């Protein structure tokens, strides 16, 4: 019975893959190969990466019957690319250096990548169940400016299918205005499979949102948040945030690094306060 069931599942998967348009098919294969490679390389993150893959491909919910335009498919591909790159970075455990460790256990790590630059990784535990954290970060993302002082506004410009959105974000100027107002146009891809959630994104261009007066158009990505229940404590959530940002302009790297690492620590505290309310 087991071999017969396996063959049936394989046949169903093949038919789905065969029916994809060329672009979606290539993206699905690329993500599947990347997740397989990461699962084999890393004994730590590989466990949850492999879980995501087993609970049907990260692309499965993307394959709707509704056809997408060429531009929409381009945004979908960018979102999947951000996800793939982010998982690859997080799956490599070598070379991370500690930037900040807070008394409650929150910590920020960093490493320098040849093709990306300096990236930061926040690791925290939130005393709230995964559903509450996911809802706040994904379903209510446009409300982030209400509870995160580092964010002035998040606006969804376009939704594509169930998992991809184009957003415009305005960052609030930090104390002393040492960085100056920045804004971002991003493509975001949200995937949820079982007990693991992956929220990825990267900078994109969007004709209806050109550069704004008074703001420097910065670029982020690849960036990614991973949400998982804390092992042995389902009412707590482990959050890992990969942050990569090019703030543009003439800014000393020491200031940029200090601002970004502190921004991640502040984000965790503000998120806790929001969820507690």
PECORLIN-V75451 format. One record per backbone hydrogen bond with DSSP energy under -0.5 kcal/mol. NH is the residue of the N-H (numbers start at 0). CO is the residue of the C=O. Records with the same first field share a line. If there is no record, write none. Layout:
BEGIN
NH: CO / CO
END
This chain:
BEGIN
4: 0
5: 1
6: 2
7: 3
8: 4
9: 5
10: 6
11: 7
12: 8
13: 9
14: 10
15: 11
16: 12
17: 13
18: 14
19: 16
24: 20
25: 21
26: 22
27: 23
28: 24
29: 25
30: 26
31: 27
32: 28
33: 29
34: 30
35: 31
36: 32
37: 33
38: 34
39: 35
40: 36
41: 37
42: 40
46: 43
47: 43
48: 44
49: 45
50: 46
51: 47
52: 48
53: 49
54: 50
55: 52 / 53
59: 56
61: 58
62: 58 / 59
63: 61
72: 68
73: 69
74: 70
75: 71
76: 72
77: 73
78: 74
79: 75
80: 76
81: 77
82: 78
83: 79
84: 80
85: 81
86: 82
87: 83
88: 84
89: 85
90: 86
91: 87 / 88
92: 90
95: 92
96: 109
98: 107
99: 107
101: 105
104: 101
106: 122
107: 99
108: 120
109: 96
110: 118
112: 110 / 116
115: 112
116: 112
118: 110
119: 242
120: 108
121: 240
122: 106
123: 238
125: 236
127: 125
129: 233
131: 128
132: 128
133: 129
134: 130
135: 131
136: 132
137: 133
138: 133
139: 134
140: 137
142: 139
143: 140
145: 142
146: 142 / 143
147: 143
148: 146
150: 147
151: 169
152: 169
154: 167
156: 154 / 165
157: 165
159: 163
160: 158
163: 159
164: 187
165: 157
166: 185
167: 154
168: 183
169: 152
170: 168 / 181
171: 149
176: 173
177: 174
181: 170
182: 215
183: 168
185: 166
186: 201
187: 164
188: 199
189: 162
190: 188 / 197
192: 195
195: 192
196: 226
197: 190
198: 224
199: 188 / 197
200: 222
201: 186
202: 219
203: 184
208: 205
214: 211
215: 180
216: 214
217: 182 / 215
218: 245
220: 243
222: 200
223: 241
224: 198
225: 239
226: 196
227: 237
228: 194
229: 232 / 235
232: 229
235: 232
236: 125
237: 227
238: 123 / 236
239: 225
240: 121
241: 223 / 239
242: 119 / 240
245: 218
246: 244
250: 248
254: 251
255: 251
256: 252
257: 253
258: 254
259: 255
260: 256
261: 257
262: 258
263: 259
264: 260
265: 261
266: 262
267: 263
268: 264
269: 265
270: 266
271: 267
272: 268
273: 269
274: 270
275: 271
276: 272
END
